[in-house]
Structure formats: C-alpha cells, structure tokens
C-alpha cells in the first residue's frame, strides 16, 4: 500500500511554526490511522491512457 499526504502551503507554514507543528503532525497521524482502520473499505482505481491511441 502506498500512501501519499499532500500538504498545502498553509500546512507547510503551520508545520514550520513551533506553535502549530504538533497540531499538523497530530492531524496527519489521525488521517493515517483512519486510512489503516478503513483499508479494507478503500477502493483503488488507476487509469492509464496511451497517448497514441486516444
């Protein structure tokens, strides 16, 4: 399983602010915990388009 968390510029600012760093990290951990708890209910879909056959 691959998991990628994309951070917004606001997230990055808060991550670099000592007063809000722990809140951002806690939120990321909560998201990951939820993903692992619900992993059997998640659906993965990948679509690949061959540029020559469009």
C-alpha positions, 0 to 999 in steps of 0.5 A, a space after each residue: 500500500 502506498 500512501 501519499 499526504 499532500 500538504 498545502 502551503 498553509 500546512 507547510 507554514 503551520 508545520 514550520 511554526 513551533 506553535 502549530 507543528 504538533 497540531 499538523 503532525 497530530 492531524 496527519 497521524 489521525 488521517 493515517 490511522 483512519 486510512 489503516 482502520 478503513 483499508 479494507 473499505 478503500 477502493 483503488 482505481 488507476 487509469 492509464 491512457 496511451 497517448 497514441 491511441 486516444 
